[in-house]
Amino acid sequence: SESFSNITLPVACENESVVQLRWITYESASQSGSRDAIRLDDIEVTSTSSTPSITLASTNPAVAAADLIPAATKQPVYKFTTAVTTATATLNSVAFTTTNSSASDITKYQLWYNSSDNLGTASQIGTDISASLGTGSKTFSSLTQSISSGATGYFWITVDVASAPTAGNTLSVSAITTSDLTFASGTKSGTASAGGTQTFINTPGAPTLG
């Protein structure tokens, strides 16, 4: 009899409901007669689960101070990144806090994700926040955004500006912390900075990013 132990299966076998293993035997050309009978038994497969390591970061400020004009869409008011190692991480919610002169200056908040640093090609995740737009805490929930091990996820919070915001009013987003990010599992670390102050102005035109 022969036994084999501590055989590491390929990464492609991870998270699969069915894995097929093929055993190959060789017979010397010098042998004659019937081939020996072969039987496999006592096969044991074990696994260890890895916990993602997630590092929060941003520039300082998280977005630069800027002017927001009437009816502008997809205007970034906050940006942060999460670098993931060890195992894939799944983001479930993002909480953030804003300070606004008036809730009526904007019509909604949106959350966007990209695997590269490009808001223009980013995909919206979660649903619009279109109520309780003024100063206070808000949450994008019911997210299922996965970030692979060895990758960095880029996130933006944007606003759509109302058609007639009050000139001189402002909006800013406080620094997001690791406690504002909920993942399915993982060890979180890192810090991010507050976003620069966004000032509403009454300039004609409606640029759209994306």
Sequence and secondary structure as in RCSB ss.txt:
>XXXX:A:sequence
SESFSNITLPVACENESVVQLRWITYESASQSGSRDAIRLDDIEVTSTSSTPSITLASTNPAVAAADLIPAATKQ
PVYKFTTAVTTATATLNSVAFTTTNSSASDITKYQLWYNSSDNLGTASQIGTDISASLGTGSKTFSSLTQSISSG
ATGYFWITVDVASAPTAGNTLSVSAITTSDLTFASGTKSGTASAGGTQTFINTPGAPTLG
>XXXX:A:secstr
          GGGTT S           TT  SS                  EEEEE  SSSS  EEE TT BSE
EEEEEEEEEESS EEEEEEEEEEEES GGGEEEEEEEEESSS GGG EEEEEEE SS SSEEEEE S  EEE TT
 EEEEEEEEEE SS  TT EEEE    GGGEEESS EEEE       EEE   S   B  
